[in-house]
Amino acid sequence: MFPLMTPRTLDAHRALRAQDLHAGCRLGINSFDQMGVELGKVLAKNILSRLDKPTDVTGYDSSTTGLIHYYQKNRKE
């Protein structure tokens, strides 16, 4: 997550996504797998419903929990 979206951070994000796409192709992973995309939407809706409740962040792996806490700490209202 970037604290502030600027042209530089947007470009860095685009470069990272392009690199992920090419790495996935080399490993035989379809980055546009529709079932995976649909699962991501379901998981994202679940996370979005909990972002306003800091005590309700349970049941996720440590990486997801860390990102949720980072967002809660740094979001601008």
Protein Blocks (a to p, Z undefined) as FASTA:
>chain_A
ZZbdcfklmmmmmmmmmmmmmmmmmnopafklmklmmmmmmmmmmmmmmmmmmklmghia
fklmmmmmmmmmmpcZZ
